[in-house]
Amino acid sequence: MYEAVDAVIPPAGAVRLLEIGCGSGTYIRRAATLNPQLSALGLELQPLVAEQARANLRAWGLADRATIEAADVRACPANPSFDVATLHNNIYYFPVAERPQLLAHVRGFLRPGGRLLITTACHGGPPEADMLNVWAALTDGCGQLPAVGELEQQLRAAGYASVRSRRLVPRQVYYAFVADSAAGMTKIA
């Protein structure tokens, strides 16, 4: 869902991106393509996936602007040095009860006025979303897909301001959630 990335990455100026669960690095590539001054850190829980993302960044000519670490964000000390943090298609890898704490921890990585973007399928959709929901709910260490209002409330409980959600795919339950790290601060694009 590149349009969600496009909406939060400014096209110019120095921007630091933290991508949590970076997978192949494709969203980092998109962000770096949008803004030639962007630098990124991708965190990936699976070491082999992290290595593949590093190889992809080298192949795409982005290794000088983006690094990948095999790490769990929950184990990383927060440092407010990022303008944007993202979680794409992975919020359900975290148990529902732990999400507010996770989201608050991620907020600790954002500079004042920084922005969090979450893209995810939500509860209550077509059969494929229902199947993903059952898988996530029954998988140890994961949690069911969020309901839209539930994730908005968790973001507010984690201390975010200006929480917004937007359906990305018509007649589907795939959403982008954007939340600012603090009210009244300078916001990026």
HELIX and SHEET records of a PDB file:
HELIX    1   1 TYR A    2  VAL A    8  1                                   7    
HELIX    2   2 THR A   26  LEU A   34  1                                   9    
HELIX    3   3 PRO A   47  ALA A   59  1                                  13    
HELIX    4   4 VAL A   73  ALA A   75  5                                   3    
HELIX    5   5 ILE A   91  TYR A   93  5                                   3    
HELIX    6   6 VAL A   96  GLU A   98  5                                   3    
HELIX    7   7 ARG A   99  ARG A  107  1                                   9    
HELIX    8   8 PRO A  127  LEU A  138  1                                  12    
HELIX    9   9 VAL A  148  ALA A  157  1                                  10    
SHEET    1   A 7 ALA A  66  ALA A  70  0                                        
SHEET    2   A 7 LEU A  38  GLU A  44  1                                        
SHEET    3   A 7 VAL A  15  ILE A  20  1                                        
SHEET    4   A 7 PHE A  82  HIS A  88  1                                        
SHEET    5   A 7 LEU A 110  ALA A 121  1                                        
SHEET    6   A 7 TYR A 174  ASP A 180 -1                                        
SHEET    7   A 7 ALA A 161  ARG A 167 -1                                        
END                                                                             
